[in-house]
């Protein structure tokens, strides 16, 4: 059965991909017509208003593809924002393609989301991309930042001998296996104490990142496993890579945005049509009901 995305056949997307990467005999006029249809859909989706609800959780991540810019082939970042709405449903909020992940790039992207009405953001989950943290502080003043624990663990393991990696990773994971906030912090300090003797550099990394990797503790416990990493974006990024690998090198950034955009529209529609929500409405209400209770003094300490 042929699938459609906002009225456009995904087979046409694949035809376009092949046309961009190989000589298939499709006429230039047909490619132009397909591109026009796809661009209209992507533009409408990217410009849609976001003010009808609030999005307490926002996940940000990037994946990389090759595209020609002028006469050069360069790495392009496809940055994606996913939000969890007040009713617990996931949505693709926006996406952009750019040459760098500098602060101006991220700031411009995040401001474009706010200009469309994105509001009510309480927690932003991301890796420590260059420039991103400053952009979050600028655009989402007052929101917390959760550093992705998976990306942080990769950074940790790149600083220990390979033979010691599994042991260090197992010790750190015990922090996240605790039943409540009190035990999370107690175990964090115990892990730092243990690693100070065997791996002082890793212990310092943990101390420096404490507030960032434990920000999830300021939110409902029912949400912890889903908000302490950018894992919700992993499947999305893999699908973008699977589809873009068919092309290899894109003729320009616009072509990359076109294909990645339709992958993201498909994902958005899949979530929109799903019976099950990412979080229950009841648990989402805890975000407002427990505002006074979830302030964690240690997280706010200098």
C-alpha positions in Angstrom: 0.0 0.0 0.0 1.4 3.4 -0.9 1.9 5.8 2.0 1.1 9.5 1.9 2.5 12.3 4.0 0.1 15.4 4.1 -1.3 14.4 0.7 2.1 13.6 -1.0 3.1 10.1 -1.9 6.2 8.9 -0.1 7.1 7.1 -3.4 7.5 10.5 -4.9 10.0 11.3 -2.2 12.0 8.2 -3.1 11.8 9.1 -6.8 13.1 12.5 -6.0 16.0 11.0 -3.9 17.0 8.8 -6.8 16.7 11.7 -9.2 19.1 13.6 -7.1 21.6 10.8 -6.9 21.4 9.0 -10.2 20.2 9.3 -13.8 16.8 7.6 -13.7 15.3 9.3 -16.8 12.9 11.5 -14.8 12.5 14.8 -16.6 13.7 18.0 -15.1 10.1 19.4 -15.2 8.8 16.4 -13.2 11.6 16.8 -10.6 10.8 20.5 -10.3 7.1 19.7 -9.9 7.8 17.1 -7.2 10.2 19.5 -5.5 7.5 22.2 -5.5 5.0 19.9 -3.9 7.4 18.7 -1.2 8.7 22.2 -0.5 5.1 23.5 0.1 4.4 20.7 2.6 7.7 21.2 4.4 7.2 25.0 4.6 3.6 24.6 5.9 4.7 22.2 8.5 7.7 24.3 9.7 5.6 27.4 9.9 2.6 26.0 11.7 1.7 27.8 14.9 2.6 26.2 18.3 0.6 28.5 20.6 -2.4 26.2 21.0 -0.8 24.3 23.8 2.3 24.3 26.0 5.4 22.0 25.7 6.9 21.4 29.1 9.6 19.1 27.7 11.7 19.9 24.6 14.4 17.5 23.2 17.1 18.8 20.9 19.6 16.8 18.9 21.5 16.9 15.6 22.6 14.4 13.0 25.1 15.1 10.1 24.9 14.7 6.4 26.9 15.8 3.4 25.8 18.5 1.0 27.4 20.7 -1.6 27.8 24.4 -0.7 29.2 26.2 -3.7 32.0 24.0 -5.0 32.7 22.3 -1.7 31.2 19.2 0.0 30.6 20.0 3.6 29.1 18.4 6.7 25.6 19.8 7.4 23.9 19.6 10.8 20.2 18.6 10.7 18.9 19.9 14.0 15.6 18.6 15.3 13.3 19.8 18.1 10.8 17.4 19.6 8.3 18.5 22.3 6.0 16.7 24.7 2.8 18.7 24.8 0.7 19.3 27.9 -1.5 16.3 27.1 1.5 14.0 27.0 1.7 13.6 23.2 5.0 14.0 21.3 5.3 16.3 18.4 8.1 17.3 15.9 8.3 21.1 16.7 10.8 22.1 14.1 14.0 21.4 12.2 16.8 23.2 10.4 19.9 22.6 8.3 23.1 24.5 8.8 26.9 24.3 8.5 27.7 24.7 12.2 26.3 24.2 15.7 27.5 27.6 16.9 25.5 29.8 19.3 24.1 32.1 16.6 22.9 29.0 14.7 21.1 27.5 17.7 19.8 30.8 19.0 18.2 31.6 15.6 16.7 28.1 15.5 15.3 28.3 19.0 14.0 31.8 18.5 12.1 30.6 15.4 10.3 28.1 17.6 9.3 30.8 20.1 8.2 33.1 17.3 5.7 30.3 16.3 4.3 30.3 19.8 6.4 27.6 21.6 5.9 28.2 25.3 5.6 26.6 28.7 9.0 25.0 28.4 10.2 23.7 31.8 13.0 21.3 30.7 15.3 21.2 27.7 17.1 17.9 27.1 20.2 17.8 24.8 23.8 17.0 24.5 26.4 19.7 25.3 26.6 20.8 21.7 28.9 23.8 21.1 26.9 27.0 21.6 23.6 25.2 22.4 23.7 25.7 26.2 24.2 29.5 25.8 21.4 29.5 23.3 19.0 27.7 25.6 19.8 30.1 28.5 19.2 33.0 26.2 15.9 31.8 24.5 14.4 29.7 27.3 15.4 31.7 30.3 14.0 30.1 33.4 13.9 26.6 32.0 16.1 23.8 33.3 18.6 21.9 31.1 19.1 18.2 31.3 22.4 17.0 29.8 21.8 13.7 28.0 23.2 11.0 30.2 24.0 8.7 27.2 26.1 11.4 25.5 27.7 12.2 28.8 28.6 8.6 29.4 30.3 8.5 25.9 32.3 11.5 26.9 33.3 9.8 30.1 34.4 6.5 28.4 36.5 8.4 25.9 38.6 9.5 28.9 39.2 6.1 30.5 41.3 3.1 29.2 39.2 0.7 27.2 39.6 -2.1 29.7 38.2 0.1 32.5 35.2 1.3 30.6 32.7 -1.3 31.5 33.5 -1.0 35.2 33.3 2.8 35.2 30.1 2.8 33.2 28.5 0.2 35.6 29.4 2.3 38.6 28.0 5.5 37.1 24.8 3.8 36.1 24.0 3.0 39.7 23.3 6.7 40.2 20.3 6.4 37.8 19.0 3.2 39.4 17.9 4.8 42.6 14.2 4.9 43.7 14.0 8.6 44.6 15.8 11.9 44.6 17.4 11.5 48.0 19.0 8.2 47.0 20.0 9.6 43.6 22.1 12.3 45.3 23.4 10.0 48.0 24.6 7.5 45.3 26.1 10.3 43.2 28.3 11.4 46.1 29.3 7.8 46.8 30.2 7.2 43.1 32.3 10.4 43.1 34.1 9.2 46.3 34.8 5.8 44.8 36.1 7.2 41.5 38.2 9.9 43.1 40.5 7.1 44.2 40.6 5.1 41.0 39.8 7.6 38.2 40.1 11.2 39.6 39.6 12.8 36.2 36.2 11.1 35.9 35.2 12.1 39.4 35.9 15.7 38.4 33.9 15.3 35.3 30.9 14.1 37.4 31.2 16.9 39.9 31.4 19.5 37.1 28.3 18.0 35.4 26.3 17.2 38.6 23.5 19.8 38.2 23.3 19.1 34.4 23.0 15.3 34.5 20.7 15.3 37.6 18.3 18.0 36.5 15.7 15.3 35.9 15.3 15.0 39.7 13.3 18.2 39.7 10.5 16.6 37.7 7.9 13.8 38.3 9.5 10.5 39.0 7.2 8.9 36.4 9.0 10.8 33.7 12.6 10.2 34.7 13.5 7.4 32.3 12.2 9.4 29.3 13.7 12.8 30.2 17.3 12.0 31.3 18.5 11.4 27.7 17.8 12.3 24.1 16.9 8.7 23.3 13.4 9.7 22.0 15.3 11.3 19.1 17.6 8.4 18.4 15.1 6.5 16.3 14.3 9.7 14.4 17.9 10.4 13.6 18.5 6.9 12.5 15.6 7.1 10.0 16.9 10.5 8.7 20.3 8.8 8.2 18.8 5.8 6.5 16.9 7.9 4.0 19.7 10.4 3.4 22.3 7.6 2.9 20.4 6.7 -0.3 21.6 10.1 -1.7 25.0 10.2 -0.2 26.0 13.8 -1.0 23.1 16.3 -1.5 23.4 18.8 -4.3 22.6 21.6 -1.9 21.3 22.2 1.7 17.8 22.8 0.4 17.6 19.3 -1.0 18.7 17.9 2.4 16.1 19.9 4.2 13.5 18.7 1.8 14.1 15.0 2.4 14.8 15.3 6.2 11.7 17.4 6.5 9.4 14.7 5.0 11.0 12.1 7.2 10.1 14.2 10.2 6.6 14.9 8.9 6.0 11.2 8.6 7.2 10.7 12.2 5.0 13.5 13.5 2.0 12.0 11.8 2.8 8.6 13.2 2.9 10.0 16.7 -0.3 12.1 16.1 -2.2 9.0 15.1 -1.0 6.7 17.9 -3.4 5.6 20.5 -0.8 5.7 23.3 0.7 8.9 24.6 4.3 9.4 25.6 3.2 10.4 29.1 -0.3 10.1 30.6 -2.3 13.3 31.0 -2.4 12.5 34.8 1.4 12.5 35.1 1.7 15.6 33.0 -0.6 17.4 35.5 2.0 16.7 38.2 4.2 19.3 36.5 1.9 22.1 37.6 0.5 20.5 40.7 3.9 19.9 42.2 5.7 23.1 41.1 6.5 24.0 44.7 7.6 20.5 45.7 10.0 19.7 42.8 12.5 22.5 43.6 15.6 20.7 44.6 17.9 22.9 46.7 21.1 21.0 45.8 20.4 21.5 42.1 20.1 25.2 42.6 23.3 25.5 44.7 26.2 27.4 43.2 
